[in-house]
Amino acid sequence: MYLPLVVGVDGSESSMRAVDWAADEADLHGVPLRVLYGALWEGYEGASLARELGELSARVQAEDILGAAARRARCRHPDLLVTTEMMPHEAEHALVCAGRNASVIVVGSRGRSGVADRLLGSVSRTVAAASDCPVVVLRGNHDNRAVTGRYGRIVVGLGEAPSSVLRFAVTEARLRHVPLTVVRTWRCPAHETVDHPLVEGEPARLYEERAAMELEAALEDAPSDIAVRRHTVEGPARSVLPAASAEADLMVIGRRSHGRLGRVAHSVLHRSACPVVIVPEQR
């Protein structure tokens, strides 16, 4: 049996919208959906519950939240296999443990704190940094749909170890029947551009050509059944990739360190205008 897709819920509107996205994604991949509730979540995420759970309550039972989430997923995809589970752990620990036997984890960007969605919650940030499997953090206005996105485009940021990140992005583009845009950033060190104004462009051209060669090498075995668009962009990745997310339905980036987000991943997660996938890079 295929590994399930896991979605974390806490009763917030953000997490219930994540159930919609996760149900679409699980159906797209033909895998079961596992809805998970961390029993200690409410200890620090506040008490702003989704509308469908009724009046605010200090202690909404986990079974009620899980039941509402499962009904929502089955209503969206009646043939989808949906299971629910409550784990007696804090949300981060529960989701990271579940990720050891999952294909993907899906989380909302915020929990039950009621803080603006532009800020990234502690649960989503911690899970993205520590999970053994890819983590989807639902940033921006994703319209609750994993498949029929607004722009019909997936963007992947190409880092130093692109294999697992590209593989994930290619699979998603193929299943959605959309093109894949691969972005490789480059920068010319400042000391190489200020020696003389007449040669200012030469070092920059060399760095851009190197980035283009690295991009072509990474895409040498790219499949022919999807359209792949190549972009080399001058500037730091932590600025370029959030800007590219403005016209994307999904942003895919890698994570090199276990338990810690690098500067690029941290910036993209906080500033992206679309859902972000953090893929652990193979070591």
Secondary structure, 3 states (H helix, E strand, C coil): CCCCEEEEECCCHHHHHHHHHHHHHHHHHCCCEEEEEECCCHHHHCCCCCHHHCCCCCCCCHHHHHHHHHHHHHHHCCCCCEEEEEECCCHHHHHHHHHHHCCEEEEECCCCCCCCCCCCCHHHHHHHHHCCCCEEEECCCCCCCCCCCCCCCEEEECCCCCHHHHHHHHHHHHHHCCCEEEEEEECCCHHHCCCCHHHCHHHHHHHHHHHHHHHHHHCCCCCCCCCEEEEEEECCHHHHHHHHHHHCCEEEEEECCCCCCCHHHHHHHHHCCCCEEEEECCC
